[in-house]
Amino acid sequence: MGDSRFQGVKAYSNQAFLSSVEARSLRILAEYMEPRARFRELKIKDTIVIFGSSRTLPRDVAEERLAKAMAEGGDVTRAEKDLHMSRYYEQTRELAGKLTQWSKSLEDTERRFVVCSGGGPGIMEAANRGASEAKGENIGLNISLPFEQGENPYITRRLAFEFHYFFMRKFWFSYLAKTFVIMPGGFGTLDEFMEVLTLIQTLKIKKSVAIVLFGTEYWDRILTLEPMVEFGTISPEDLDLFHRTDSVDDAYEYITGFLKKHHLQGES
């Protein structure tokens, strides 16, 4: 037979097919199996997940923007709000650093309680930055979005992930987590917080998990859950599923005490 002008393409090399509707199930499965393989290779079994707004600025950046707005007639009110909220960036950074140092000090453990964020800017960046400054490995579960979201520079390179599907990203947030820290954030943060609470309340998550709701000035205005108890749509004990605080030291003591009790002294 003569040489053919055509050569068949293997299905797994056919980019047009892999991007098609018919291959959606393969793409979903890939976002489960590829992170799973990487986590197993790097022996990542426990994470401390930190959620929060992608719009929160570092203090120095917020101060520069305020000074520029005042000097050039910009939006001073907005810049003042950004500076006020920047404290949560610095508190996230501090807490992530302290937790990473604590984790590294544990004996006979390997890659326990690794800080994990959504991989983007704002509070996510602060979490990865704090862990990186403490010379600890840290995880970024980034999501492809048309705005705001871009991978921050502090993530450990081999632990930087890029997701297309929100539900697969949220699976990996929850599957390895032993702690969730919920910093002030928007719709995405609320969505993630409520999904975690629902999974714990309905016992879809059976492991012992600590949840810290950080920033009472913010969350007391955003979330008023007590009426749900009054109307009977949740149980009184459901309000005990999370710990409220404004203090980095209090959050640190609560989280480390919880992890020692439930995941170090006796595995659950």
C-alpha positions in Angstrom: 0.0 0.0 0.0 1.1 3.5 -0.7 1.7 6.2 1.9 -1.6 7.7 3.0 -2.1 11.5 3.1 -4.1 11.1 6.3 -3.3 9.7 9.8 -5.8 9.0 12.4 -5.6 10.9 15.7 -5.9 9.1 19.0 -9.0 10.3 21.0 -7.0 11.4 24.0 -4.8 13.6 21.6 -7.8 15.1 19.8 -8.0 18.6 21.3 -11.2 19.4 19.4 -12.9 16.4 20.9 -11.5 17.0 24.4 -13.0 20.5 24.3 -16.4 19.4 23.1 -19.6 18.8 24.9 -19.3 15.1 24.4 -16.0 15.0 26.4 -17.3 17.1 29.4 -17.3 14.0 31.6 -13.6 13.4 30.8 -12.8 17.0 31.8 -14.7 16.7 35.0 -12.9 13.4 35.8 -9.5 15.0 35.0 -10.2 17.7 37.6 -10.7 14.9 40.1 -7.9 12.6 39.2 -5.0 15.0 38.4 -5.2 16.8 41.7 -5.6 13.5 43.5 -2.4 12.1 41.9 -0.5 15.3 42.8 -1.7 15.3 46.4 -0.8 11.6 46.8 2.7 12.1 45.3 3.4 15.1 47.6 1.8 13.4 50.6 -0.7 16.1 51.2 -3.5 14.7 53.5 -4.6 17.6 55.7 -5.3 21.2 54.8 -6.3 24.4 56.6 -8.5 26.2 54.1 -8.9 30.0 54.2 -11.7 31.7 52.3 -12.2 35.4 51.8 -12.6 38.3 49.3 -10.3 38.6 46.3 -10.7 42.4 46.5 -9.0 42.9 49.9 -5.7 44.8 49.6 -2.5 44.6 51.5 -2.1 47.5 54.0 0.8 49.2 52.1 -1.1 49.1 48.8 -4.2 50.5 50.4 -2.2 53.3 52.1 -0.6 54.2 48.7 -4.0 54.3 47.0 -5.5 56.5 49.7 -2.5 58.9 49.5 -2.9 59.1 45.7 -6.6 59.6 45.9 -6.2 62.5 48.3 -3.4 64.1 46.3 -5.1 63.7 42.9 -8.8 64.1 43.8 -9.7 60.5 43.4 -12.3 58.4 45.2 -11.2 59.0 48.8 -14.2 57.3 50.3 -13.5 54.1 48.5 -9.8 54.3 49.3 -10.6 54.7 53.0 -12.9 51.7 52.9 -10.1 49.6 51.2 -7.6 50.7 53.9 -10.1 49.8 56.7 -10.6 46.3 55.1 -6.9 45.8 54.6 -6.6 44.7 58.2 -8.1 41.4 57.2 -5.4 40.9 54.6 -2.7 41.4 57.3 -4.6 39.3 59.9 -4.9 36.4 57.3 -1.3 36.7 56.5 -0.3 36.6 60.2 -2.6 33.7 61.0 -1.5 31.6 58.0 2.1 32.2 59.0 1.6 31.2 62.6 -0.4 28.0 61.7 2.4 27.1 59.2 5.1 27.5 61.8 3.1 25.4 64.2 2.5 22.7 61.6 6.2 22.6 60.8 7.1 22.1 64.5 5.0 19.0 64.9 7.0 15.8 65.4 6.6 12.6 63.4 4.4 14.2 60.9 4.8 14.9 57.2 3.0 17.8 55.5 0.3 18.0 58.1 -2.2 20.9 58.0 -1.0 22.7 54.9 -2.5 26.1 54.3 -4.8 26.1 51.2 -6.5 29.0 49.5 -8.5 29.7 46.3 -5.2 30.7 44.7 -6.2 34.2 43.7 -5.6 37.8 45.0 -6.9 39.4 48.2 -7.4 37.2 51.2 -6.3 34.2 49.1 -3.0 35.8 48.4 -2.6 36.8 52.1 -3.1 33.1 53.1 -0.5 31.8 50.7 1.8 34.7 51.4 1.8 34.1 55.2 2.5 30.4 54.7 5.3 31.2 52.2 6.9 33.7 54.6 6.9 31.0 57.2 8.8 28.8 54.6 6.0 26.4 54.4 4.4 24.6 51.4 1.0 26.0 50.6 -1.8 25.2 48.1 -3.7 27.4 45.6 -6.9 26.0 44.0 -7.4 28.6 41.4 -10.5 29.0 39.2 -10.6 30.3 35.7 -12.8 33.5 35.7 -13.3 36.4 33.2 -12.4 38.9 36.0 -10.5 39.3 39.3 -9.1 35.8 39.6 -5.4 35.3 38.7 -2.9 33.0 40.4 -1.0 34.8 43.2 2.8 34.5 43.3 3.1 32.9 46.7 1.7 29.4 46.0 4.1 26.5 46.1 4.6 25.8 42.4 3.7 22.1 42.4 0.7 22.8 44.5 -0.8 25.4 42.1 -4.0 24.1 40.5 -6.3 25.6 37.9 -10.0 24.5 37.8 -12.7 25.1 35.3 -15.5 23.6 37.3 -16.5 25.3 40.6 -17.9 22.0 42.0 -14.7 20.1 41.5 -12.7 23.0 43.1 -15.1 22.9 46.1 -14.7 19.2 46.3 -10.9 19.6 46.8 -11.4 22.4 49.3 -13.6 20.1 51.4 -12.0 16.7 50.9 -8.7 17.3 52.6 -9.7 20.1 55.0 -9.5 19.8 58.7 -10.1 23.5 59.3 -11.9 26.3 57.5 -11.2 29.9 58.2 -13.9 32.2 56.8 -12.6 35.8 56.4 -14.8 38.7 55.1 -15.8 38.1 51.5 -18.5 38.3 48.9 -20.9 35.9 47.2 -18.2 33.3 46.6 -17.2 33.3 50.3 -20.8 33.0 51.4 -21.4 30.2 49.0 -18.4 28.2 50.2 -19.2 28.8 53.9 -22.8 27.8 53.5 -21.9 24.7 51.5 -19.5 23.6 54.2 -22.0 24.2 56.9 -24.6 22.2 55.0 -22.3 19.3 54.4 -21.4 19.1 58.1 -25.0 19.6 59.3 -26.2 16.8 57.0 -23.3 14.5 58.0 -22.0 14.4 54.4 -18.8 15.5 56.1 -18.4 13.1 59.0 -14.8 14.0 60.0 -14.1 16.5 62.8 -13.7 20.0 61.2 -13.0 23.3 62.8 -14.7 26.4 61.3 -13.7 29.9 62.3 -15.8 32.9 61.2 -13.3 35.8 61.4 -14.4 39.4 61.6 -17.4 40.1 63.8 -17.8 43.7 62.6 -18.4 42.4 59.1 -20.1 39.1 59.7 -22.5 40.4 62.4 -24.0 42.7 59.7 -24.0 40.2 56.9 -25.2 37.1 58.7 -27.9 37.1 61.3 -28.7 33.4 61.8 -30.5 33.5 65.1 -33.9 34.1 63.4 -33.5 30.8 61.7 -33.5 29.1 65.1 -36.6 31.2 66.1 -38.5 30.1 63.0 -37.4 26.5 63.4 -35.5 26.2 60.1 -32.3 25.2 61.9 -31.6 23.7 65.3 -30.0 25.8 68.1 -26.9 23.6 68.1 -26.3 24.4 64.5 -25.1 27.8 65.6 -22.3 26.0 67.4 -20.9 24.6 64.2 -18.5 27.5 63.9 -16.4 29.8 66.2 -16.6 33.6 65.9 -13.6 35.7 66.6 -11.7 39.0 65.8 -8.4 37.9 67.2 -5.5 36.1 65.3 -4.3 34.7 68.6 -7.8 33.4 69.6 -8.2 31.8 66.1 -4.8 30.2 66.4 -5.4 28.8 69.8 -8.8 27.5 68.8 -7.6 25.9 65.6 -4.4 24.3 67.1 -6.3 23.1 70.1 -9.0 21.5 67.9 -6.4 19.8 65.6 -4.4 18.5 68.6 -7.6 17.0 70.1 -9.2 15.5 67.0 -6.4 14.8 64.6 -3.2 14.4 66.6 -4.1 12.8 69.9 -6.7 10.6 68.4 -7.3 10.4 64.7 -10.9 10.8 63.7 
